[in-house]
Amino acid sequence: MVDIQTAKIRLATTILNTNNVAVIEAVDKALQQVQQTDHEIIGSNPDGTPLNRQDLKEGIAISEQQIKEGKYSTVEELAEKANIELSCD
């Protein structure tokens, strides 16, 4: 897989060096579609407010960081706090 920073620099350089209007329009259209997709409503939050793709991506990134930092509880820990006995049936 290509390093993301390298790919972004190569893409930016290519765009800056081209005079091909069709290429610029195609890239612009693709980026607009990505932005629209990121703001598309895909579900709802627990409180009933709309959830879009960008919010979901941000939530996943936060969760992944919390896992790396060890900021999570296991099922067993949650069950113990709630005085629930887990069965292995």
C-alpha positions, 0 to 999 in steps of 0.5 A: 500500500502507498504511504498516504502522505506520499500519495497526497503529495503526488496527487497535489503535484499532479493537479498543480502541474496540469492544464487539462481542464477535464482532469481538474473537473474530474478530481473536483467532482470526485472530491465533491462526491466524497464530501457528500457521502461523508455527510450522508445520514447512515443511522442515528445516535443513541439519543436519536440524533442523525449519524452521518459517515463522518461522525462515524469515522470520527467515533471509530478513530476516537475508539481506536485511540482509547483502545491503544491507551487501554481506556476500555472495560472488558465484558467481564469487568462490566458484568462484575460492576453490574453484579451479573453472572456470565455463563458460558453456555 
